[in-house]
Amino acid sequence: MRKVFPEANFVHVPMADGGEGTTQSLIDATGGTLYALNATGPLGETVEASYGIMGNGEIAVIEMASASGIQFVNRDTKNPLVTTTYGTGELIRACLDKGIKKIILGIGGSATNDGGAGMAEALGVRFYDEAGNTLPRGGGALDRLHHIDLSWLDSRLAQVDIQVACDVTNPLCGEQGHQRFSARRKGQRQRWLHSWITIWRITRR
């Protein structure tokens, strides 16, 4: 570019789309700090994840992919009916423990399709079926969801501004919905179709 525009001033700005690299880009750009955390992976295993706090010390950056990413599954284990976003909730909780009041949450690159239920569970929300049993983690259980208990929700969330970073505008359901386009990447066709039907049922209630 300098060869073509030798008189121009160039400003190097790290950028990302909400997926992998988002946290590092914003930390680099602001002189922030990266923190490591052992979190729950999409299949329930312990993974090494991370989150960042920007240079002003007031804004945290989290990549959903860090704890709930598709890199933690393979061709044989990827299954959106059982994968969970619980680890992403653990990263949010770690930010709350540091007194953060604003979080930028990048939602790209995940192995999950549970509507954020796992993330909410890590922050105190409880999900029950009609018989009063706690639902197992994963999108495949959501068609049995009967009621949600918010009484144990972390009260600190009421004081936190959470902004979502992504590079798509798809709604949750429908012909152009996330379920139709993204779930195929996270599991076999019959799995994403079941998950799409599950979310549709919930939103119709």
Backbone as a ProteinNet text record, in pm:
[ID]
protein_1_A
[PRIMARY]
MRKVFPEANFVHVPMADGGEGTTQSLIDATGGTLYALNATGPLGETVEASYGIMGNGEIAVIEMASASGIQFVNRDTKNPLVTTTYGTGELIRACLDKGIKKIILGIGGSATNDGGAGMAEALGVRFYDEAGNTLPRGGGALDRLHHIDLSWLDSRLAQVDIQVACDVTNPLCGEQGHQRFSARRKGQRQRWLHSWITIWRITRR
[TERTIARY]
82.3	0	86	200.8	289.5	346.9	366.8	417.8	316.4	188.4	83.5	48.2	46.2	10.1	122.7	235.5	351.2	329.3	236.3	214.4	109	44.7	-65.1	-12.2	-92.5	-64.6	-143.1	-74.8	-138	-145.2	-261	-281.7	-313.3	-231.4	-250.9	-347.3	-463	-565.2	-598.4	-568	-605.7	-757.5	-804.6	-948.1	-981.5	-1105.3	-1154.8	-1306	-1366.5	-1508.1	-1596.6	-1543.4	-1621.6	-1584.6	-1506.4	-1460.8	-1320.3	-1245.1	-1110.3	-1023.5	-951.2	-864	-921.3	-1050.6	-1113.8	-1053.1	-1040.9	-986.3	-844.3	-759.5	-620.1	-608.6	-692.4	-687.6	-719.5	-823.3	-862.2	-764.6	-707.2	-606.8	-481.8	-439.4	-321.8	-345.1	-466.1	-495.6	-503.3	-537	-558	-453.5	-358.1	-259.4	-318.6	-411.7	-480	-407	-478.2	-419.6	-503	-435.5	-501.3	-491.5	-602.2	-606.5	-645.4	-577.2	-608.6	-704.4	-788.2	-884.8	-917.6	-914.4	-961.4	-1113.7	-1174.8	-1319.6	-1375.4	-1507.2	-1575.6	-1586.9	-1533.8	-1540.1	-1676.7	-1697.2	-1829.5	-1878.5	-1786.8	-1825.5	-1817.5	-1798.5	-1793.7	-1655.2	-1555.1	-1417.5	-1358.2	-1248.1	-1180.8	-1087.4	-1098.5	-1013.1	-947	-837.3	-770.7	-826.1	-898.5	-960.6	-897.6	-943.6	-888.8	-991.5	-971.1	-1048.6	-954.4	-994.1	-906.8	-976.5	-897.1	-947	-870	-942.4	-881.1	-801.3	-722.3	-625.5	-681	-806.8	-866	-907.2	-897.3	-930.4	-1078	-1163	-1306.7	-1388.7	-1331.9	-1407	-1339.1	-1417.5	-1365.4	-1403.2	-1321.8	-1347.1	-1343.2	-1447.9	-1457.6	-1489	-1419.3	-1455.3	-1530.2	-1649.3	-1721.9	-1639.6	-1562.6	-1481.7	-1372.6	-1333.3	-1223.4	-1256.5	-1379.4	-1420	-1515.8	-1591.4	-1697.8	-1673.6	-1547.9	-1515.2	-1518.6	-1534.1	-1542.1	-1408.3	-1300.3	-1169.6	-1161.2	-1255.8	-1254.8	-1331.6	-1387.6	-1456.2	-1396.4	-1424.2	-1377.5	-1494.4	-1465.6	-1571.1	-1659.4	-1599.9	-1675	-1748.5	-1698.8	-1757.3	-1845.1	-1840.7	-1923.4	-2071.1	-2149	-2290.4	-2360.5	-2433.8	-2497.2	-2607.5	-2645.2	-2746.4	-2688.9	-2556.5	-2495.8	-2393.1	-2341.3	-2240	-2302.9	-2223	-2274	-2191.1	-2256.3	-2188.9	-2154	-2158.1	-2133.7	-2001.3	-1897.5	-1765.9	-1764.8	-1845.3	-1855.2	-1913.7	-2010.8	-2065.2	-1961.6	-1872	-1765.4	-1670.2	-1646	-1561.5	-1630	-1760.4	-1834	-1827.1	-1843.3	-1837.1	-1700.4	-1594.3	-1460.5	-1446.8	-1510.2	-1507.8	-1585.9	-1697.5	-1774.5	-1692	-1614.3	-1530.1	-1425.2	-1390.5	-1293.6	-1360.7	-1491.2	-1561.8	-1592	-1585.6	-1609.5	-1756.6	-1781.7	-1917.7	-1959	-1864.6	-1897.9	-1820.6	-1891.6	-1830.3	-1863.2	-1762.1	-1781.1	-1767.4	-1873.7	-1877	-1881.1	-1770.6	-1765.5	-1825.3	-1920.8	-1995	-1961.4	-1853.5	-1818.1	-1740.1	-1740.3	-1652.5	-1690.8	-1816.5	-1854.9	-1890.1	-1888.3	-1930.7	-2069.4	-2139.3	-2262.8	-2385.5	-2500	-2627.1	-2735.7	-2701.5	-2793.6	-2867.7	-2862.2	-2933.2	-2878.4	-2755.4	-2695.4	-2740.9	-2811.8	-2861.8	-2747.9	-2641.3	-2527.7	-2461.6	-2446.2	-2388.8	-2472.9	-2604.3	-2694	-2686.3	-2673.8	-2663.8	-2540.5	-2429.3	-2306.4	-2321.9	-2420.7	-2445.2	-2564	-2612	-2712.6	-2851.5	-2879.1	-3012.4	-3032.3	-3155.2	-3187.7	-3299.4	-3285.8	-3381.7	-3443.6	-3578	-3647	-3746.3	-3767.1	-3871.5	-4004.1	-4108.7	-4242	-4251.2	-4167.7	-4169.2	-4083.6	-4018.7	-3935.3	-3791.7	-3753	-3615.4	-3527.8	-3404	-3310.2	-3272.5	-3277.7	-3243.1	-3093	-3052.8	-2910.5	-2864.1	-2734.6	-2680.5	-2685.8	-2690.8	-2694	-2826.6	-2822.5	-2942.9	-3048	-3007.5	-3102.7	-3204	-3178.2	-3270.6	-3374.1	-3356.5	-3441.3	-3585.8	-3612.5	-3752.3	-3832.8	-3764.2	-3833.6	-3843.1	-3794.1	-3795.2	-3937.5	-3966	-4098.1	-4096.2	-3996.6	-3986.9	-3841.6	-3817.9	-3683.8	-3686.9	-3590.4	-3580.8	-3465.9	-3500.4	-3400.7	-3361.9	-3413.5	-3392	-3246.1	-3167.4	-3026.5	-2934.5	-2991.4	-2910.8	-2816.3	-2693.4	-2593	-2641.8	-2663.6	-2721.6	-2630.7	-2502.4	-2408.4	-2436	-2502.7	-2531.1	-2620.5	-2700.3	-2790.8	-2714.2	-2588.9	-2507.6	-2408.9	-2420.9	-2322.7	-2386.1	-2316.2	-2356.8	-2283.7	-2357.9	-2297.3	-2332.6	-2229.8	-2248.3	-2196	-2272.9	-2236.5	-2166.5	-2053.9	-1978.2	-1989.6	-2041.6	-2051.6	-2052.8	-2037.5	-2030.9	-2148.2	-2256.6	-2374.4	-2498.2	-2607.8	-2733.1	-2847	-2814.7	-2919.4	-3004	-3136.7	-3219.7	-3199.2	-3262.3	-3244.5	-3305.7	-3429.3	-3502.3	-3546.5	-3608.1	-3662	-3571.3	-3612.8	-3539.9	-3396.8	-3375	-3241.1	-3183.9	-3242.5	-3204.7	-3072.7	-3019.1	-2894.1	-2902.8	-3017.2	-3031.5	-3008.8	-3059.6	-3048.9	-2907.1	-2840	-2712.1	-2590.9	-2598	-2479.2	-2472.6	-2587.1	-2585.2	-2526.2	-2534.7	-2477.9	-2328	-2264.2	-2120.1	-2085.9	-2181.3	-2156	-2194.2	-2257.3	-2295.4	-2359.3	-2400.5	-2459.7	-2596.8	-2647	-2771.6	-2888.1	-2904.1	-3018	-3007.3	-2884.6	-2865.6	-2906.8	-2862.8	-2899.1	-3047.2	-3108.2	-3251.1	-3330.3	-3291.3	-3357.9	-3343.5	-3223.1	-3199.2	-3283.5	-3298.6	-3380.3	-3524.9	-3576.3	-3713.7	-3730.1	-3628.1	-3632	-3647.3	-3561.5	-3567.4	-3699.8	-3752.4	-3878.6	-3990.4	-3989.5	-4092.8	-4087.3	-3964.7	-3949.6	-3999.5	-3963.7	-4002.9	-4152.5	-4218.5	-4362.2	-4442.2	-4376.5	-4448.4	-4482
-120.2	0	125.7	119.2	236.4	263.8	158.2	177.4	252.6	224.5	288.5	426.2	437.9	564.2	608.7	649.2	680.9	799.5	888.2	1006	983.4	867.1	843.6	810.5	836.9	794	665.6	565.5	435.9	410.6	366.7	333.4	184.7	113	-30.3	-54.3	-115.1	-140.4	-288.9	-359.6	-502.3	-516.7	-615.5	-634.8	-782.9	-813.8	-951.3	-946.9	-1064.6	-1070.4	-1126.3	-1138.8	-1196.2	-1339.3	-1400.3	-1537.1	-1539.5	-1645.2	-1660.2	-1539.3	-1489	-1374.4	-1242	-1239.1	-1113.8	-1060.5	-1146.9	-1103.8	-1052.9	-1128.9	-1089.4	-957.2	-938.4	-813.4	-692.9	-702.6	-589	-567	-675.6	-661.2	-594	-637.2	-575.9	-428.6	-397.4	-260.2	-164.3	-214.9	-127.2	-143.4	-234.5	-258.6	-326.7	-417.9	-486.1	-609.4	-690.8	-809.2	-932.1	-1042.1	-1168.9	-1259.3	-1323.5	-1411	-1552.7	-1652.6	-1792.6	-1845.8	-1940.1	-1999.1	-2140.7	-2235	-2369.6	-2367	-2402	-2392.6	-2523.4	-2533.4	-2651	-2642	-2741.3	-2743.8	-2786.5	-2785.7	-2816	-2957	-3050.1	-3187.6	-3217.8	-3114.1	-3130.8	-3152.5	-3159.2	-3176.8	-3043.1	-3046.4	-2923	-2878.2	-2752.5	-2695.9	-2569.6	-2533.1	-2407.5	-2296.8	-2206.5	-2095.3	-1964.6	-1855.6	-1725.7	-1615.7	-1504.8	-1384	-1266.5	-1150.5	-1034.1	-915.8	-829.5	-701.6	-592.1	-503.1	-399.8	-302.3	-220.9	-136.6	-42.2	-3.4	87.5	15.7	-118.9	-195.7	-207.7	-160.6	-156.8	-245.1	-286.1	-362.8	-498.1	-604.5	-739	-786.6	-872.9	-931.3	-1083.3	-1148.7	-1293.5	-1347.9	-1453.8	-1528.1	-1653.9	-1672.3	-1795.3	-1917.3	-1901.6	-2011.9	-2054.9	-1966.7	-1999.4	-2117.2	-2121.9	-2232.4	-2328.6	-2278.9	-2359.3	-2378.7	-2372.5	-2370.1	-2503.7	-2495.2	-2614.7	-2687.9	-2621.3	-2688.2	-2797.8	-2800.9	-2901.8	-3029	-3032.6	-3152.8	-3195.6	-3318.6	-3367.4	-3427.7	-3490.7	-3544.4	-3644.4	-3717.8	-3820.6	-3767.7	-3659.7	-3612.7	-3489.8	-3420.7	-3300.3	-3338.5	-3275.4	-3308	-3195.1	-3109.3	-2994.7	-3033.8	-3161.1	-3203.9	-3219.6	-3235	-3257.4	-3150.8	-3074.4	-2974.5	-2858	-2796.3	-2694.9	-2567.5	-2456.8	-2327.3	-2296	-2395.8	-2373.9	-2300.4	-2339.2	-2277	-2128.8	-2086.9	-1943.5	-1868.7	-1929.3	-1869.3	-1858.5	-1957.6	-1952.4	-1835.9	-1807.1	-1692.6	-1561.8	-1552.6	-1433.3	-1418.2	-1527.2	-1522.6	-1475.4	-1518	-1473.1	-1322.2	-1268.5	-1122.6	-1051.6	-1109	-1050	-1047.8	-1153.2	-1159.4	-1048.7	-996.8	-887.6	-750.8	-748.8	-622	-555.7	-630.3	-574.2	-536	-420.9	-372.8	-373.4	-403.8	-411.1	-525.9	-609.3	-725.6	-725.3	-744	-766.8	-916.8	-980.2	-1125	-1161.5	-1217.7	-1265.3	-1404.6	-1426.1	-1552	-1643	-1617.2	-1701.4	-1825.1	-1924.8	-2040.1	-2140.7	-2145.2	-2237	-2374.8	-2472.6	-2609.5	-2636.6	-2532.3	-2548.1	-2495.9	-2540.5	-2494.7	-2506.2	-2463.2	-2479.8	-2352	-2253.1	-2128.3	-2050.6	-2082	-2014.9	-2070.6	-2184.1	-2240.8	-2279.1	-2338.7	-2375.8	-2254.3	-2149.6	-2025	-1969.3	-1969.3	-1920.1	-2006.4	-2138.7	-2228.4	-2197.2	-2168.2	-2134.6	-2007.3	-1926	-1799.3	-1808.2	-1930.6	-1951.4	-1990.2	-1982.8	-2016.3	-2167.5	-2210.9	-2353	-2383.1	-2495	-2535.3	-2669.3	-2678.1	-2797	-2849.3	-2980.5	-3038.2	-3033.9	-3089.4	-3080	-3151.6	-3254	-3329.9	-3265.9	-3154.3	-3086	-3134.1	-3214.5	-3262.2	-3161.4	-3147	-3056.6	-3111.4	-3026.8	-3070.9	-3095.3	-3198.4	-3215.5	-3106.3	-3086.4	-2983.6	-3027.9	-2929.6	-2957.8	-2920.2	-2882.2	-2839.2	-2946.4	-3073.6	-3181	-3195.6	-3136.5	-3147.9	-3036.8	-2935.2	-2816.6	-2840.6	-2947.4	-2972.5	-3022.4	-3053.9	-3094.5	-2980.5	-2863.3	-2749.7	-2708.7	-2700.8	-2661.7	-2528.1	-2508.3	-2379.2	-2348.4	-2218.6	-2166.1	-2095.8	-2126.9	-2065.8	-1964.8	-1837.1	-1730.4	-1686.9	-1753.5	-1707.9	-1716.2	-1801.1	-1814.9	-1740.5	-1663.3	-1588.1	-1492.4	-1488.6	-1400.7	-1255.8	-1196.6	-1062.3	-955.2	-984.4	-885.7	-856.4	-948.9	-929.7	-808.1	-771.5	-657.2	-526.9	-525.5	-404.1	-409.1	-512.9	-533.8	-513	-440.4	-420.3	-524.1	-614.7	-717.6	-688.4	-671.7	-646.3	-765.2	-810.5	-926.9	-881.3	-945.9	-915.9	-1033.5	-1006.9	-1111.8	-1046	-1128.8	-1073.8	-1120.2	-1165.7	-1209.1	-1143.4	-1145.4	-1084.8	-1185.8	-1314.2	-1415.5	-1414.8	-1426.2	-1445.2	-1587.3	-1618.8	-1750.7	-1860.7	-1839.9	-1944.9	-1895.1	-1983	-1946.1	-1985.1	-1948.6	-1985.9	-1933.4	-1814.7	-1755.9	-1765.7	-1850.1	-1855.7	-1924.7	-1892.9	-1952.7	-2104.2	-2158.6	-2302.7	-2371.6	-2313.2	-2375.1	-2366.1	-2252.8	-2230.2	-2270.8	-2251.8	-2274.6	-2413.4	-2471.7	-2599	-2711.3	-2701.2	-2805.8	-2818.9	-2709	-2711.4	-2780.8	-2785.9	-2836.7	-2983.5	-3046	-3185.9	-3236.2	-3360.8	-3421	-3363.2	-3383.7	-3320.8	-3351.8	-3479.7	-3512.9	-3444	-3416.4	-3351.2	-3205.4	-3133.3	-2991.7	-2973.7	-3067.7	-3057.3	-3072.7	-3170.4	-3189.3	-3064.6	-3004.1	-2884.5	-2768.3	-2756.4	-2648.8	-2663.4	-2787	-2811.5	-2778.9	-2813.4	-2786.6	-2637.6	-2554.8	-2410.8	-2354	-2405.6	-2356.9	-2381.3	-2499.3	-2530.5	-2435.3	-2406.7	-2318.6	-2178.8	-2127.5	-1990.2	-1979.9	-2091.1	-2089.1	-2090.5	-2126.5	-2136.3	-1998.7
0	0	0	67.2	68.1	-71.3	-149.9	-285.7	-371.6	-348.8	-428.4	-372.9	-238.7	-173.8	-80.9	-133.6	-48.4	44.5	14.1	96.5	205.9	205	299.7	438.9	539.3	676.6	704.7	753.1	778.4	929	973.9	1114.3	1124.6	1198.6	1215.6	1330.9	1301.2	1401.9	1403.5	1512.2	1520.9	1513.5	1436	1419.4	1424.4	1459.7	1460.5	1443.5	1419.3	1384.7	1495.3	1616.3	1725.6	1754.5	1665.2	1686.1	1742.6	1708.3	1758.8	1722.5	1818	1796	1842.4	1873.2	1915	2044.3	2143.3	2272.2	2256.1	2187.8	2171.8	2097	1995.5	1918.5	2005.6	2086.5	2170	2284.9	2334.9	2440.2	2384.8	2267	2203.5	2173.9	2124.6	2083.4	2201.4	2320.4	2435.3	2545.7	2524.7	2629.1	2750.2	2726	2835	2884.1	2961.9	3024.6	2992.3	2960.7	2931.5	3054.5	3091.4	3207.6	3165.4	3219.9	3192.9	3298.2	3259.6	3352.2	3307.6	3400.3	3371.1	3373.5	3260	3246.3	3192.5	3192.4	3141.3	2989.7	2920.5	2775.5	2724.9	2594.3	2538.6	2568.3	2593.7	2625.3	2774	2855.4	2999.8	3055.7	2968.9	3013.9	3056.6	3130.6	3170.6	3059.1	3019.7	2914.8	2967.1	2907.8	2943.4	2855	2915.4	2844.1	2890.8	2833.6	2872.4	2848.2	2914.5	2892.3	2911	2864.8	2875.1	2939.8	2996.5	3047.1	2975.5	2911.5	2829.6	2915.7	2847.7	2914.4	3018.7	3003.9	3103.3	3231.7	3231.4	3350.3	3378.8	3285.8	3311.8	3219.8	3107.8	3007.9	2987.4	2998.9	2976.5	2836.9	2782.7	2650.6	2663.9	2615.6	2622.3	2484.3	2445.8	2326.1	2368.7	2318	2344.6	2302.3	2195.4	2144.6	2241.3	2332	2422.5	2511.8	2563.2	2650.7	2582.1	2484.9	2422.4	2273.4	2230.7	2090	2018.9	1887.7	1804.5	1796.4	1838.6	1839.5	1944.6	2036.6	2143.2	2106.6	1986.2	1939.7	1807	1767.6	1638.6	1562.2	1451.7	1366.4	1439.6	1531.6	1602.9	1725.8	1785.7	1912.3	1897.8	1786.1	1774.5	1766.9	1852.6	1863.3	1937.7	1868.2	1933.7	2032	2033.8	2130.1	2269.8	2280	2411.6	2449.9	2355.5	2389.2	2465.5	2551.6	2644.1	2642	2673.2	2685.7	2831.1	2917.3	3059.7	3084	3012.6	3032	3001	2904.5	2874.2	2994.2	3059.8	3181.1	3291.8	3299.2	3399.3	3371.2	3243.8	3209.4	3249.8	3226.6	3269	3420.4	3492.1	3638	3686.6	3618.2	3655.1	3638.5	3535.3	3515	3625.8	3665.9	3775.5	3903.2	3925.1	4044.7	4047	3929.5	3922	3921.2	3941.6	3950.3	3817.5	3708.4	3575.7	3559.6	3494.6	3474	3326.7	3237.6	3096	3033.8	2955.8	2892.4	2743.6	2661	2518.3	2496.2	2448.6	2433.2	2285.3	2233.9	2096.8	2088.3	1997.3	1997.3	1879.6	1809.4	1695.8	1736.6	1648.3	1662.6	1768.7	1809	1916.4	1862.1	1952.3	1920.6	1974.3	2015.1	2093	2020.7	2068.6	2013.8	2120.7	2242.1	2353.9	2391.9	2305.4	2333.4	2450.9	2492.8	2607.2	2741	2739.4	2865	2958.4	2903.9	2987.4	3049.9	2971.3	3020.8	3135.3	3116.8	3220.9	3346	3326.3	3441.5	3525.6	3459.3	3531.7	3612.2	3576.3	3645.9	3741.1	3764.1	3866.4	3821.3	3691.2	3641	3644.7	3674.7	3679	3578.8	3509.2	3406.7	3446.5	3442.3	3488.8	3384.6	3388.8	3305.4	3380.9	3322.6	3382	3515.5	3534.7	3659.7	3767.9	3736.8	3834.4	3838.2	3739.6	3731.2	3659.3	3704.6	3639.7	3502.2	3401.4	3266.6	3255.2	3182.1	3153.2	3058.2	3049.9	2961.8	2816.1	2728.3	2585.4	2523	2396.1	2326.7	2311.6	2316.3	2296.6	2407.5	2523.6	2636.1	2639.3	2555.9	2566.7	2527.3	2452.1	2417	2536.5	2646.2	2768.8	2870.2	2832	2924	2958.8	3089.7	3136.6	3210.2	3297.9	3365.4	3401.1	3418.9	3446.5	3581.3	3666.1	3798.9	3799.2	3815.3	3816.1	3957	4057.2	4193.8	4237.5	4171.7	4207.3	4110.3	4019.6	3922.9	3994.3	3951	4011.4	4005.3	4119.3	4127.1	4067.9	4056.1	4001	3854.3	3785.7	3643.4	3618.5	3716.5	3700.3	3680.6	3721.5	3711.2	3595.1	3509.6	3403.2	3266.3	3181.7	3042.1	2957.9	2896	2810.8	2665.9	2583.2	2441.3	2361.8	2263.6	2182.7	2055.9	2025	1903.4	1807.3	1687.8	1585.9	1448.3	1345	1209.5	1123.4	1188.3	1113.4	1172.5	1095.1	1141.4	1139.6	1132.1	1126.9	1253.4	1240.1	1358.6	1412	1524.2	1583.7	1498.4	1451.7	1379.5	1242.3	1166.1	1036.5	921.6	801	679.9	679	737.1	744.4	885	967.5	1107.7	1135.8	1252.2	1298.2	1301.8	1343.1	1353.8	1220	1115.7	983.7	927.8	950.6	885.1	968.2	1099.5	1181.5	1243	1275.1	1346.6	1263	1131.5	1046.6	1067	1099.9	1122.9	1255	1344.2	1478.1	1494.7	1395.8	1406.4	1279.4	1278.5	1161.3	1134.2	1012.7	969.5	1062.3	1100.6	1185.1	1319.6	1364	1493.2	1486.9	1380.7	1376.1	1348.5	1274.6	1248.7	1378.5	1461.1	1590.5	1675.6	1675.1	1755.3	1705.8	1573.9	1517.2	1562.2	1559.5	1602.8	1750.5	1830.6	1973.4	2001.8	1941.6	1963.9	1915.1	1803.5	1751.5	1851.2	1913.9	2011.6	2130.4	2176.4	2291.4	2260.9	2143.8	2110.1	2084.7	2054.7	2032.3	2162	2274.1	2401.5	2456.6
[MASK]
+++++++++++++++++++++++++++++++++++++++++++++++++++++++++++++++++++++++++++++++++++++++++++++++++++++++++++++++++++++++++++++++++++++++++++++++++++++++++++++++++++++++++++++++++++++++++++++++++++++++++++++

